[in-house]
Amino acid sequence: MFKHFIKLEWKAFFRSASFATNLALKIIMGFAAIYFMVIFVLLGIGIFYIIKEELHMEPLATVNKYMIYYLVADLAVRWFLQKMPVTNIRPLLTLPIRRNIIVHFTLGKTIISFFNFLHAFFFIPFMIVLLKNGYGVQAIFWTIGFMALIYCNNFINVLINNKDSVFYPLVAVVAILGVAQYYKLFDVTIYTQPFFQGIYEHSILVLLPILTAFLLYYFAFVYFKKNLNLDTGLAKKTDEAKTENLTWLNQFGTLGTFLKNDIKLIKRNKRSRTTVFMSILFLFYGFLFFNNPHQLAVMGIFAGIFVSGGFLFTFGQFVPSWDSAYYQLMMSQNIQYRQYLSSKWWLVVIATIISTILASFYIFFGWHTYMLIVVGAIYNIGVNSHLVLFGGAFVKTPIDLAMANKAFGDKQAFNVKTMLLVIPKLLLPVLLFGIGSYISGQNLGLILVALAGVIGFAFRNMVFTRIEKIYKSEKYATIAAYKQKN
């Protein structure tokens, strides 16, 4: 039966309406996977000698000390990026197939996930280095134990994937513990390191993470089997209706109606709320670039665009996909595209302004640093706000608003046209800033980037007319794409 399920998955991939996109994306993801595998192998080999020869510390004990943060980081990455197992069970439930087989197959798809075996490219090389340096056969049991913990993360992610109330408090607690350790207020590794070190010193303890992984698999199995019914697991969740009038937006007419719809969409749905959360994280992107002596000066404007444009990039790139669930209904109404697009534009512009104000703490790095963010915001408002709407006409990706595990994008968002738009979004301002800096210093670079934003804002009506025509020409192709389920 598993062989039959695999054949169905294979046919679904090749018969999908987005087969060409899927294939291109799979190839690119393959190269990305190879890149991360190489990085993990090099890390697994090199970390032993870096800790021993550069830091003059005991390698295994040091790795065990910080392994708690490794595991939590793995769980956080999974929650945002790992695709949950999906099997089209609706037709299967009417066939003489045992539900246990369906659930085992669906969970089995997570076991062979890239997010699991990628860690083997770190632990196995590290184990080989340990064996070469006389750590004994216990290193093998230690590796098995940690791979079991990785699979524990896998099944924990399956269980809490749709439970924000569990994930965010967990991340908050770990973040607080990390800050407390950094400022030497409380060191959680004092309590976690003995257990991880014990897996090496007492090999029998390897049974504990293995048994935990099997136990979590059982819980996940029971959870999915319990909800494997047409009237429960597949039923739409119904919450108590709450009315939000937002009457203050009525003064803006049709534009206000669309804005009210977008605000309600963001507040009420998991996927859109996650997008807002991710845009908040963009505010701290500047710490990677600002006042970093190892970065090129032109990368400052690159960081400024990201700090101020978090919501613009995470939300704007999926216009009109946010409305995919009812897009056909909208297009059957007497709706002006100009008003619809203007509401989205004003939403990302207002969010950009708010992000720029919230990022004012970068003033502590100096006024020049904050001006990079302000100028980046001007460019985002004048240029990038139009580009994300323009690119949205070609990103025909239906969005499930109840899911958040694709907050960084979807497969159909990849195409040549949207890739080409990356050039004016990011590379053009860097180029303008670099040219100005080369001619007469960074102040001229800031002026050139800001000037590009002002010019884009001045010609917004002309740009909107062009974008409106494109949306109209892509209207029926977009409707057809939103009907696709694969």
Buried (B, 14 or more C-beta within 10 A) or exposed (E): EEEEBEEBEEEEBEEBBBEEBBEBBEEEEEEEBEEEBEEBBEBBBEBBEBBBEEEEEEBBEBBBBEBBBBBBEBBBEBBBBBBBBEBEBEEBBEEEBEBEBBBBBBBEBBEEBBBBBBBBBBBBBBBBBBBEBEBEEBBBBBBBBBBBBBBBBBBBBBBBBBEBEEBEEBBEEBEEBBEEBEEEEEBBBEEBBEBBBBBBEEBEBBBBBBEBBBEBBEBBBEBBBEEBEEEEBEEEEEEEEEEEEBEEBEEBEBBBBBBBBBBBBBEEBBBBBBBBBBBEEBBEBBEEBBEEEEBEEBBBBBBBBBBBBBBBBBBBBBBBBBBBBEBBEBBEEEEEBBBBBBBBBBBBBEBBBEBBEEBEEBEEBEEEBBBBBBBBBBBBBBBBBBBBBBBBBBBBBBBBBEBBBBBEBBBBBBBEEBEEBEEBBBEBBBBBBBBBBEEEEBEBBBBBBBBBBBEBBEEBEEBBEEBBEBBEEBBEEBBEBBEEEE
